[in-house]
Amino acid sequence: MMQLQWRQGACVTLLGLILSGCGAESSQTSSLTLTNPLNSPRVDESILVCHAQLQSLGFEVTPSLSARINGKVVPSQFIDTDGDEQPDSLLLVTDFAANERKQVTFSSNPETTQFPKRTQATFAKMFGGTLEDGKYTGGEYRAINQDTLEHTHLPGDVLYPFEGPGWESDKVAYRLYFDHRNIIDIFGKKTRDMVLDHVGQDGHSYHHLNDWGMDILKVGKSLGVGAPALWENSAVEAVNNADSMQAEVSADGSLYSEVTIKHKNWHVAEQQYQLTNRLSIMAGSRLSHSQLSISPSPEAMATGIVKHPNTQMLSSDNQSGQWRYLASWGVQTEASDYLGMAIFYKADELVEQTTDENNYLLVLAPKDGKLDYYFAAGWEQESKIFATLEGFKTYLDSTLKLMNHPVEITVN
């Protein structure tokens, strides 16, 4: 889960980490072997096979390509890992028993297999409405692929059905406030179905509990969960002062969906930054991957979790491994029940862990203008494991264990 592996010219990642070896030359091979190194099972493990690896197997990135384990087709999806709008890797999702080894073969299938939709990214906007008393009325919502923020748009005017773009898995949904706040919020889900394409459009308020779930997080003046900021003069500088902001649904697939947010000329002190944030999610996962590209590269950026009263902050800073976490847990939802939130980050990028009035904070150091981390949310109405602190700790530690002990990939 979520860590780089490189074996004999293979370029395979788990849960979307991009690696540098995709241009390596490889001789043609027949199959890949995937090995779970842990003495515990893995469910819905996401594995990426990049273009160079497929070429070594004698295949190209084409919609007709399928993967099989023990003769059975494995759910798969072609995705773009480097943001150039061209598919370059094949995502596979499969389960592993403890210490299990699996052999994957590839073939061309003229009939494209349709897999159950387990992720979604969506964006909608009202057309034909009129602004009355601060709200648009009389129009209709239509799905859009991208939009540039209008300076006249204000929070609460319902120009967008849930205030911006959203992305979800079969476990959880997230949304971004597409306005000057640029905060990430959480929709708790009680169903494995995709729901965001009708939230805010079905006549039911998402601020109240529905059959599918509800908006569960009160973000206030915080970063919500996982929103980026600059760390300037030992304080958070939110992304709220850019000349323009654009949002795009950059992937909407059965196993992987993504929203891309671009900020042009973000003003901080005397500097102007260009910032891109690719926010993605994979099937069966509560983790959302935030991949930041910023120019010029600052010394430090920040991200965090809203700090509510009577919540407990948790940290893995004394553990070994590349990945660590910062988390909070407690009664902190709009339904007055238990919610756990976490950010998983790379240990060698940590500058400091701190707090301010509104957030539990991580200060992280970008490398050549690049920074990535994951955030997650677990709601007790989605899974009872999150109703106790020990249950939430079990989720955190098991996720961290998977991240720090990835599936091993070898070329046969």
TIDREN-519115 format. One record per residue (C-alpha): residue in three letters; chain; x, z, y. Coordinates in nm, 3 decimals. Layout:
# residues N
+-----+---+---------+---------+---------+
:   r : c :       u :       w :       v :
+-----+---+---------+---------+---------+
: ALA : A :       X :       Z :       Y :
...
+-----+---+---------+---------+---------+
This chain:
# residues 412
+-----+---+---------+---------+---------+
:   r : c :       u :       w :       v :
+-----+---+---------+---------+---------+
: MET : A :   0.000 :   0.000 :   0.000 :
: MET : A :   0.138 :  -0.114 :   0.334 :
: GLN : A :   0.512 :  -0.151 :   0.288 :
: LEU : A :   0.767 :  -0.428 :   0.264 :
: GLN : A :   0.909 :  -0.540 :  -0.068 :
: TRP : A :   1.171 :  -0.814 :  -0.120 :
: ARG : A :   1.275 :  -0.932 :  -0.465 :
: GLN : A :   1.477 :  -1.244 :  -0.550 :
: GLY : A :   1.366 :  -1.446 :  -0.248 :
: ALA : A :   1.004 :  -1.336 :  -0.268 :
: CYS : A :   0.838 :  -1.252 :   0.059 :
: VAL : A :   0.552 :  -1.023 :  -0.024 :
: THR : A :   0.409 :  -0.742 :   0.185 :
: LEU : A :   0.138 :  -0.489 :   0.138 :
: LEU : A :  -0.139 :  -0.438 :   0.395 :
: GLY : A :  -0.003 :  -0.685 :   0.642 :
: LEU : A :   0.351 :  -0.591 :   0.743 :
: ILE : A :   0.534 :  -0.905 :   0.850 :
: LEU : A :   0.880 :  -0.966 :   0.711 :
: SER : A :   1.170 :  -1.179 :   0.819 :
: GLY : A :   1.252 :  -1.361 :   0.496 :
: CYS : A :   0.970 :  -1.611 :   0.481 :
: GLY : A :   1.211 :  -1.893 :   0.555 :
: ALA : A :   1.435 :  -1.819 :   0.257 :
: GLU : A :   1.485 :  -2.093 :   0.000 :
: SER : A :   1.368 :  -2.019 :  -0.354 :
: SER : A :   1.384 :  -2.208 :  -0.680 :
: GLN : A :   1.049 :  -2.285 :  -0.845 :
: THR : A :   0.916 :  -2.004 :  -1.057 :
: SER : A :   0.607 :  -1.957 :  -1.272 :
: SER : A :   0.462 :  -1.619 :  -1.181 :
: LEU : A :   0.500 :  -1.286 :  -1.004 :
: THR : A :   0.505 :  -0.942 :  -1.161 :
: LEU : A :   0.353 :  -0.653 :  -0.967 :
: THR : A :   0.445 :  -0.299 :  -1.069 :
: ASN : A :   0.290 :   0.026 :  -0.953 :
: PRO : A :   0.584 :   0.274 :  -0.933 :
: LEU : A :   0.356 :   0.576 :  -0.904 :
: ASN : A :   0.216 :   0.788 :  -1.182 :
: SER : A :  -0.126 :   0.761 :  -1.016 :
: PRO : A :  -0.377 :   0.478 :  -0.974 :
: ARG : A :  -0.413 :   0.250 :  -0.673 :
: VAL : A :  -0.754 :   0.116 :  -0.574 :
: ASP : A :  -0.805 :  -0.199 :  -0.365 :
: GLU : A :  -0.433 :  -0.258 :  -0.323 :
: SER : A :  -0.370 :  -0.536 :  -0.069 :
: ILE : A :  -0.074 :  -0.766 :  -0.137 :
: LEU : A :   0.048 :  -1.056 :   0.077 :
: VAL : A :   0.230 :  -1.355 :  -0.069 :
: CYS : A :   0.381 :  -1.568 :   0.208 :
: HIS : A :   0.434 :  -1.942 :   0.232 :
: ALA : A :   0.793 :  -1.945 :   0.108 :
: GLN : A :   0.691 :  -1.749 :  -0.201 :
: LEU : A :   0.407 :  -1.990 :  -0.272 :
: GLN : A :   0.647 :  -2.282 :  -0.233 :
: SER : A :   0.881 :  -2.124 :  -0.488 :
: LEU : A :   0.585 :  -2.130 :  -0.725 :
: GLY : A :   0.525 :  -2.496 :  -0.645 :
: PHE : A :   0.220 :  -2.447 :  -0.421 :
: GLU : A :   0.128 :  -2.491 :  -0.056 :
: VAL : A :  -0.109 :  -2.297 :   0.167 :
: THR : A :  -0.435 :  -2.473 :   0.080 :
: PRO : A :  -0.793 :  -2.345 :   0.043 :
: SER : A :  -0.802 :  -2.462 :  -0.319 :
: LEU : A :  -0.527 :  -2.221 :  -0.430 :
: SER : A :  -0.636 :  -1.931 :  -0.649 :
: ALA : A :  -0.460 :  -1.639 :  -0.814 :
: ARG : A :  -0.527 :  -1.500 :  -1.160 :
: ILE : A :  -0.445 :  -1.182 :  -1.348 :
: ASN : A :  -0.510 :  -1.189 :  -1.722 :
: GLY : A :  -0.694 :  -1.516 :  -1.675 :
: LYS : A :  -0.940 :  -1.374 :  -1.421 :
: VAL : A :  -0.954 :  -1.497 :  -1.062 :
: VAL : A :  -0.837 :  -1.229 :  -0.817 :
: PRO : A :  -1.011 :  -1.198 :  -0.479 :
: SER : A :  -0.789 :  -1.370 :  -0.223 :
: GLN : A :  -0.783 :  -1.501 :   0.134 :
: PHE : A :  -0.535 :  -1.705 :   0.336 :
: ILE : A :  -0.437 :  -1.529 :   0.659 :
: ASP : A :  -0.212 :  -1.576 :   0.960 :
: THR : A :   0.046 :  -1.295 :   0.973 :
: ASP : A :   0.254 :  -1.406 :   1.273 :
: GLY : A :  -0.018 :  -1.488 :   1.526 :
: ASP : A :   0.049 :  -1.861 :   1.555 :
: GLU : A :  -0.309 :  -1.946 :   1.443 :
: GLN : A :  -0.184 :  -2.110 :   1.122 :
: PRO : A :  -0.244 :  -1.951 :   0.778 :
: ASP : A :   0.089 :  -1.859 :   0.623 :
: SER : A :   0.019 :  -1.601 :   0.352 :
: LEU : A :  -0.220 :  -1.539 :   0.066 :
: LEU : A :  -0.379 :  -1.194 :   0.054 :
: LEU : A :  -0.469 :  -1.055 :  -0.289 :
: VAL : A :  -0.669 :  -0.739 :  -0.360 :
: THR : A :  -0.647 :  -0.569 :  -0.699 :
: ASP : A :  -0.649 :  -0.225 :  -0.863 :
: PHE : A :  -0.363 :  -0.062 :  -1.055 :
: ALA : A :  -0.361 :   0.209 :  -1.317 :
: ALA : A :  -0.075 :   0.461 :  -1.309 :
: ASN : A :   0.258 :   0.280 :  -1.361 :
: GLU : A :   0.070 :  -0.040 :  -1.443 :
: ARG : A :   0.245 :  -0.378 :  -1.442 :
: LYS : A :   0.050 :  -0.700 :  -1.375 :
: GLN : A :   0.147 :  -1.065 :  -1.391 :
: VAL : A :   0.000 :  -1.299 :  -1.131 :
: THR : A :  -0.022 :  -1.674 :  -1.182 :
: PHE : A :  -0.141 :  -1.937 :  -0.933 :
: SER : A :  -0.329 :  -2.263 :  -0.973 :
: SER : A :  -0.521 :  -2.517 :  -0.769 :
: ASN : A :  -0.897 :  -2.486 :  -0.804 :
: PRO : A :  -1.100 :  -2.774 :  -0.657 :
: GLU : A :  -1.405 :  -2.546 :  -0.633 :
: THR : A :  -1.335 :  -2.275 :  -0.378 :
: THR : A :  -1.441 :  -1.932 :  -0.503 :
: GLN : A :  -1.661 :  -1.727 :  -0.270 :
: PHE : A :  -1.580 :  -1.356 :  -0.276 :
: PRO : A :  -1.806 :  -1.074 :  -0.157 :
: LYS : A :  -1.763 :  -1.011 :   0.215 :
: ARG : A :  -1.588 :  -0.675 :   0.251 :
: THR : A :  -1.457 :  -0.711 :   0.608 :
: GLN : A :  -1.595 :  -0.852 :   0.929 :
: ALA : A :  -1.491 :  -0.912 :   1.289 :
: THR : A :  -1.763 :  -0.992 :   1.537 :
: PHE : A :  -1.819 :  -1.043 :   1.908 :
: ALA : A :  -2.147 :  -1.119 :   2.086 :
: LYS : A :  -2.261 :  -1.164 :   2.444 :
: MET : A :  -2.593 :  -1.188 :   2.626 :
: PHE : A :  -2.690 :  -1.530 :   2.758 :
: GLY : A :  -2.975 :  -1.606 :   2.997 :
: GLY : A :  -3.025 :  -1.249 :   3.112 :
: THR : A :  -3.059 :  -1.110 :   3.462 :
: LEU : A :  -2.894 :  -0.796 :   3.595 :
: GLU : A :  -3.152 :  -0.537 :   3.700 :
: ASP : A :  -3.072 :  -0.175 :   3.781 :
: GLY : A :  -2.728 :  -0.206 :   3.626 :
: LYS : A :  -2.843 :  -0.362 :   3.295 :
: TYR : A :  -2.890 :  -0.719 :   3.172 :
: THR : A :  -3.240 :  -0.795 :   3.048 :
: GLY : A :  -3.441 :  -1.094 :   2.936 :
: GLY : A :  -3.162 :  -1.281 :   2.763 :
: GLU : A :  -3.048 :  -1.318 :   2.405 :
: TYR : A :  -2.731 :  -1.219 :   2.226 :
: ARG : A :  -2.525 :  -1.495 :   2.071 :
: ALA : A :  -2.211 :  -1.473 :   1.862 :
: ILE : A :  -1.898 :  -1.584 :   2.049 :
: ASN : A :  -1.543 :  -1.634 :   1.931 :
: GLN : A :  -1.368 :  -1.525 :   2.249 :
: ASP : A :  -1.429 :  -1.419 :   2.605 :
: THR : A :  -1.241 :  -1.333 :   2.924 :
: LEU : A :  -1.347 :  -1.015 :   3.099 :
: GLU : A :  -1.564 :  -1.074 :   3.404 :
: HIS : A :  -1.476 :  -0.852 :   3.699 :
: THR : A :  -1.847 :  -0.789 :   3.755 :
: HIS : A :  -1.892 :  -0.641 :   3.407 :
: LEU : A :  -1.939 :  -0.265 :   3.404 :
: PRO : A :  -1.971 :  -0.016 :   3.115 :
: GLY : A :  -2.334 :   0.029 :   3.013 :
: ASP : A :  -2.464 :  -0.303 :   3.148 :
: VAL : A :  -2.531 :  -0.421 :   2.786 :
: LEU : A :  -2.367 :  -0.758 :   2.849 :
: TYR : A :  -2.219 :  -0.704 :   2.502 :
: PRO : A :  -2.437 :  -0.538 :   2.236 :
: PHE : A :  -2.187 :  -0.261 :   2.164 :
: GLU : A :  -1.960 :  -0.301 :   2.467 :
: GLY : A :  -1.702 :  -0.535 :   2.314 :
: PRO : A :  -1.565 :  -0.682 :   1.991 :
: GLY : A :  -1.574 :  -0.493 :   1.661 :
: TRP : A :  -1.406 :  -0.505 :   1.322 :
: GLU : A :  -1.503 :  -0.333 :   0.999 :
: SER : A :  -1.437 :  -0.287 :   0.629 :
: ASP : A :  -1.671 :  -0.159 :   0.362 :
: LYS : A :  -1.560 :   0.194 :   0.460 :
: VAL : A :  -1.559 :   0.216 :   0.841 :
: ALA : A :  -1.609 :   0.015 :   1.160 :
: TYR : A :  -1.422 :   0.016 :   1.492 :
: ARG : A :  -1.499 :  -0.129 :   1.833 :
: LEU : A :  -1.303 :  -0.182 :   2.153 :
: TYR : A :  -1.449 :  -0.121 :   2.495 :
: PHE : A :  -1.405 :  -0.462 :   2.656 :
: ASP : A :  -1.373 :  -0.331 :   3.010 :
: HIS : A :  -1.122 :  -0.139 :   3.224 :
: ARG : A :  -1.118 :   0.147 :   2.969 :
: ASN : A :  -0.970 :  -0.052 :   2.675 :
: ILE : A :  -1.047 :   0.237 :   2.438 :
: ILE : A :  -1.103 :   0.220 :   2.061 :
: ASP : A :  -1.416 :   0.389 :   1.923 :
: ILE : A :  -1.553 :   0.453 :   1.573 :
: PHE : A :  -1.876 :   0.357 :   1.401 :
: GLY : A :  -1.926 :   0.581 :   1.100 :
: LYS : A :  -2.080 :   0.393 :   0.806 :
: LYS : A :  -2.311 :   0.511 :   0.528 :
: THR : A :  -2.320 :   0.172 :   0.356 :
: ARG : A :  -2.065 :  -0.067 :   0.205 :
: ASP : A :  -2.248 :  -0.361 :   0.366 :
: MET : A :  -2.129 :  -0.537 :   0.679 :
: VAL : A :  -2.331 :  -0.414 :   0.978 :
: LEU : A :  -2.166 :  -0.503 :   1.308 :
: ASP : A :  -2.337 :  -0.839 :   1.345 :
: HIS : A :  -2.668 :  -0.661 :   1.414 :
: VAL : A :  -2.559 :  -0.330 :   1.571 :
: GLY : A :  -2.698 :  -0.306 :   1.923 :
: GLN : A :  -2.928 :  -0.604 :   1.862 :
: ASP : A :  -3.186 :  -0.465 :   1.620 :
: GLY : A :  -3.381 :  -0.244 :   1.861 :
: HIS : A :  -3.224 :   0.077 :   1.729 :
: SER : A :  -2.977 :   0.281 :   1.932 :
: TYR : A :  -2.639 :   0.312 :   1.765 :
: HIS : A :  -2.601 :   0.649 :   1.936 :
: HIS : A :  -2.854 :   0.790 :   1.688 :
: LEU : A :  -2.826 :   0.800 :   1.310 :
: ASN : A :  -2.946 :   0.481 :   1.140 :
: ASP : A :  -2.958 :   0.385 :   0.773 :
: TRP : A :  -2.618 :   0.218 :   0.814 :
: GLY : A :  -2.456 :   0.493 :   1.022 :
: MET : A :  -2.392 :   0.545 :   1.395 :
: ASP : A :  -2.143 :   0.566 :   1.679 :
: ILE : A :  -1.976 :   0.893 :   1.589 :
: LEU : A :  -1.696 :   0.949 :   1.841 :
: LYS : A :  -1.716 :   1.077 :   2.197 :
: VAL : A :  -1.403 :   0.936 :   2.358 :
: GLY : A :  -1.437 :   1.058 :   2.717 :
: LYS : A :  -1.119 :   0.990 :   2.917 :
: SER : A :  -0.899 :   0.979 :   2.607 :
: LEU : A :  -0.740 :   0.691 :   2.412 :
: GLY : A :  -1.014 :   0.727 :   2.150 :
: VAL : A :  -0.832 :   0.659 :   1.826 :
: GLY : A :  -0.520 :   0.443 :   1.832 :
: ALA : A :  -0.553 :   0.269 :   2.168 :
: PRO : A :  -0.214 :   0.174 :   2.320 :
: ALA : A :  -0.072 :   0.296 :   2.649 :
: LEU : A :   0.259 :   0.304 :   2.832 :
: TRP : A :   0.458 :   0.628 :   2.849 :
: GLU : A :   0.565 :   0.649 :   3.213 :
: ASN : A :   0.710 :   0.959 :   3.381 :
: SER : A :   0.607 :   1.174 :   3.082 :
: ALA : A :   0.244 :   1.071 :   3.115 :
: VAL : A :   0.000 :   0.821 :   2.965 :
: GLU : A :  -0.058 :   0.499 :   3.160 :
: ALA : A :  -0.363 :   0.340 :   3.001 :
: VAL : A :  -0.411 :  -0.036 :   2.989 :
: ASN : A :  -0.662 :  -0.039 :   3.274 :
: ASN : A :  -0.499 :  -0.240 :   3.551 :
: ALA : A :  -0.439 :  -0.597 :   3.429 :
: ASP : A :  -0.514 :  -0.918 :   3.615 :
: SER : A :  -0.705 :  -1.048 :   3.312 :
: MET : A :  -0.819 :  -0.933 :   2.967 :
: GLN : A :  -0.921 :  -1.160 :   2.681 :
: ALA : A :  -1.072 :  -1.076 :   2.343 :
: GLU : A :  -1.090 :  -1.309 :   2.044 :
: VAL : A :  -1.214 :  -1.292 :   1.687 :
: SER : A :  -0.893 :  -1.424 :   1.531 :
: ALA : A :  -0.995 :  -1.375 :   1.166 :
: ASP : A :  -1.328 :  -1.309 :   0.995 :
: GLY : A :  -1.288 :  -1.321 :   0.619 :
: SER : A :  -1.401 :  -1.155 :   0.301 :
: LEU : A :  -1.084 :  -0.944 :   0.262 :
: TYR : A :  -0.922 :  -0.946 :   0.608 :
: SER : A :  -1.064 :  -0.955 :   0.960 :
: GLU : A :  -0.891 :  -0.931 :   1.297 :
: VAL : A :  -0.955 :  -0.907 :   1.670 :
: THR : A :  -0.685 :  -1.004 :   1.922 :
: ILE : A :  -0.678 :  -0.853 :   2.271 :
: LYS : A :  -0.456 :  -1.002 :   2.542 :
: HIS : A :  -0.375 :  -0.844 :   2.878 :
: LYS : A :  -0.211 :  -1.061 :   3.144 :
: ASN : A :  -0.009 :  -0.898 :   3.421 :
: TRP : A :  -0.074 :  -0.535 :   3.337 :
: HIS : A :   0.050 :  -0.346 :   3.644 :
: VAL : A :   0.240 :  -0.021 :   3.593 :
: ALA : A :   0.442 :   0.107 :   3.889 :
: GLU : A :   0.651 :  -0.191 :   4.008 :
: GLN : A :   0.640 :  -0.372 :   3.672 :
: GLN : A :   0.402 :  -0.628 :   3.524 :
: TYR : A :   0.360 :  -0.649 :   3.146 :
: GLN : A :   0.212 :  -0.907 :   2.913 :
: LEU : A :   0.049 :  -0.728 :   2.619 :
: THR : A :  -0.110 :  -0.859 :   2.299 :
: ASN : A :  -0.277 :  -0.627 :   2.048 :
: ARG : A :  -0.380 :  -0.763 :   1.706 :
: LEU : A :  -0.627 :  -0.522 :   1.546 :
: SER : A :  -0.700 :  -0.589 :   1.179 :
: ILE : A :  -0.859 :  -0.430 :   0.874 :
: MET : A :  -0.859 :  -0.503 :   0.501 :
: ALA : A :  -1.113 :  -0.464 :   0.222 :
: GLY : A :  -1.152 :  -0.118 :   0.076 :
: SER : A :  -0.947 :   0.046 :   0.352 :
: ARG : A :  -1.015 :   0.282 :   0.640 :
: LEU : A :  -0.685 :   0.180 :   0.800 :
: SER : A :  -0.677 :  -0.048 :   1.100 :
: HIS : A :  -0.344 :  -0.214 :   1.178 :
: SER : A :  -0.243 :  -0.235 :   1.545 :
: GLN : A :   0.034 :  -0.492 :   1.605 :
: LEU : A :   0.158 :  -0.486 :   1.963 :
: SER : A :   0.369 :  -0.746 :   2.142 :
: ILE : A :   0.475 :  -0.655 :   2.496 :
: SER : A :   0.699 :  -0.824 :   2.751 :
: PRO : A :   0.919 :  -0.699 :   2.903 :
: SER : A :   0.988 :  -0.442 :   2.635 :
: PRO : A :   0.944 :  -0.085 :   2.769 :
: GLU : A :   1.146 :   0.214 :   2.657 :
: ALA : A :   0.840 :   0.393 :   2.524 :
: MET : A :   0.471 :   0.344 :   2.456 :
: ALA : A :   0.206 :   0.595 :   2.357 :
: THR : A :  -0.096 :   0.610 :   2.135 :
: GLY : A :  -0.313 :   0.899 :   2.036 :
: ILE : A :  -0.629 :   1.066 :   1.913 :
: VAL : A :  -0.895 :   1.222 :   2.133 :
: LYS : A :  -0.845 :   1.600 :   2.153 :
: HIS : A :  -1.176 :   1.777 :   2.102 :
: PRO : A :  -1.221 :   2.155 :   2.120 :
: ASN : A :  -1.194 :   2.350 :   1.794 :
: THR : A :  -1.013 :   2.073 :   1.608 :
: GLN : A :  -0.697 :   2.110 :   1.405 :
: MET : A :  -0.394 :   1.889 :   1.459 :
: LEU : A :  -0.206 :   1.793 :   1.142 :
: SER : A :   0.137 :   1.637 :   1.113 :
: SER : A :   0.370 :   1.514 :   0.840 :
: ASP : A :   0.681 :   1.537 :   1.058 :
: ASN : A :   0.865 :   1.748 :   0.799 :
: GLN : A :   0.815 :   1.498 :   0.516 :
: SER : A :   1.050 :   1.224 :   0.405 :
: GLY : A :   0.980 :   0.851 :   0.393 :
: GLN : A :   0.950 :   0.569 :   0.643 :
: TRP : A :   0.587 :   0.643 :   0.726 :
: ARG : A :   0.452 :   0.965 :   0.882 :
: TYR : A :   0.119 :   1.069 :   1.031 :
: LEU : A :  -0.042 :   1.257 :   1.317 :
: ALA : A :  -0.402 :   1.362 :   1.255 :
: SER : A :  -0.691 :   1.579 :   1.368 :
: TRP : A :  -0.988 :   1.722 :   1.181 :
: GLY : A :  -1.294 :   1.926 :   1.267 :
: VAL : A :  -1.653 :   1.909 :   1.384 :
: GLN : A :  -1.605 :   1.634 :   1.639 :
: THR : A :  -1.878 :   1.373 :   1.600 :
: GLU : A :  -2.192 :   1.291 :   1.795 :
: ALA : A :  -2.379 :   1.409 :   1.482 :
: SER : A :  -2.201 :   1.746 :   1.502 :
: ASP : A :  -2.034 :   1.707 :   1.164 :
: TYR : A :  -1.683 :   1.666 :   1.026 :
: LEU : A :  -1.450 :   1.381 :   1.112 :
: GLY : A :  -1.084 :   1.328 :   1.038 :
: MET : A :  -0.871 :   1.082 :   1.236 :
: ALA : A :  -0.510 :   0.982 :   1.183 :
: ILE : A :  -0.234 :   0.756 :   1.309 :
: PHE : A :   0.035 :   0.644 :   1.064 :
: TYR : A :   0.363 :   0.552 :   1.232 :
: LYS : A :   0.724 :   0.472 :   1.143 :
: ALA : A :   0.955 :   0.772 :   1.157 :
: ASP : A :   1.242 :   0.581 :   1.317 :
: GLU : A :   1.020 :   0.474 :   1.608 :
: LEU : A :   0.910 :   0.824 :   1.705 :
: VAL : A :   1.031 :   0.948 :   2.044 :
: GLU : A :   0.819 :   1.260 :   2.057 :
: GLN : A :   0.492 :   1.414 :   1.950 :
: THR : A :   0.301 :   1.588 :   2.228 :
: THR : A :  -0.040 :   1.648 :   2.384 :
: ASP : A :  -0.209 :   1.614 :   2.719 :
: GLU : A :  -0.548 :   1.725 :   2.847 :
: ASN : A :  -0.736 :   1.459 :   2.650 :
: ASN : A :  -0.519 :   1.348 :   2.356 :
: TYR : A :  -0.300 :   1.438 :   2.063 :
: LEU : A :  -0.016 :   1.195 :   2.140 :
: LEU : A :   0.261 :   0.997 :   1.978 :
: VAL : A :   0.535 :   0.849 :   2.197 :
: LEU : A :   0.690 :   0.553 :   2.016 :
: ALA : A :   0.978 :   0.317 :   2.095 :
: PRO : A :   0.911 :  -0.057 :   2.066 :
: LYS : A :   1.185 :  -0.277 :   1.919 :
: ASP : A :   1.238 :  -0.600 :   2.113 :
: GLY : A :   0.884 :  -0.582 :   2.244 :
: LYS : A :   0.724 :  -0.518 :   1.903 :
: LEU : A :   0.547 :  -0.206 :   1.781 :
: ASP : A :   0.297 :  -0.152 :   1.501 :
: TYR : A :   0.110 :   0.143 :   1.356 :
: TYR : A :  -0.212 :   0.216 :   1.168 :
: PHE : A :  -0.506 :   0.436 :   1.256 :
: ALA : A :  -0.784 :   0.565 :   1.032 :
: ALA : A :  -1.109 :   0.761 :   1.042 :
: GLY : A :  -1.290 :   0.951 :   0.767 :
: TRP : A :  -1.646 :   1.077 :   0.825 :
: GLU : A :  -1.816 :   1.327 :   0.598 :
: GLN : A :  -2.132 :   1.114 :   0.575 :
: GLU : A :  -1.922 :   0.825 :   0.442 :
: SER : A :  -1.739 :   1.043 :   0.188 :
: LYS : A :  -1.774 :   1.415 :   0.119 :
: ILE : A :  -1.394 :   1.438 :   0.083 :
: PHE : A :  -1.382 :   1.458 :   0.463 :
: ALA : A :  -1.618 :   1.757 :   0.481 :
: THR : A :  -1.327 :   1.993 :   0.412 :
: LEU : A :  -0.980 :   2.025 :   0.559 :
: GLU : A :  -0.827 :   2.020 :   0.212 :
: GLY : A :  -1.013 :   1.699 :   0.129 :
: PHE : A :  -0.887 :   1.534 :   0.444 :
: LYS : A :  -0.532 :   1.649 :   0.371 :
: THR : A :  -0.563 :   1.498 :   0.023 :
: TYR : A :  -0.660 :   1.165 :   0.179 :
: LEU : A :  -0.371 :   1.179 :   0.426 :
: ASP : A :  -0.108 :   1.272 :   0.169 :
: SER : A :  -0.226 :   1.021 :  -0.091 :
: THR : A :  -0.233 :   0.743 :   0.170 :
: LEU : A :   0.115 :   0.838 :   0.287 :
: LYS : A :   0.240 :   0.840 :  -0.072 :
: LEU : A :   0.108 :   0.487 :  -0.127 :
: MET : A :   0.264 :   0.365 :   0.197 :
: ASN : A :   0.604 :   0.512 :   0.115 :
: HIS : A :   0.602 :   0.395 :  -0.250 :
: PRO : A :   0.480 :   0.035 :  -0.242 :
: VAL : A :   0.405 :  -0.190 :  -0.534 :
: GLU : A :   0.724 :  -0.356 :  -0.659 :
: ILE : A :   0.724 :  -0.735 :  -0.679 :
: THR : A :   0.954 :  -0.945 :  -0.897 :
: VAL : A :   0.978 :  -1.318 :  -0.952 :
: ASN : A :   0.970 :  -1.430 :  -1.313 :
+-----+---+---------+---------+---------+
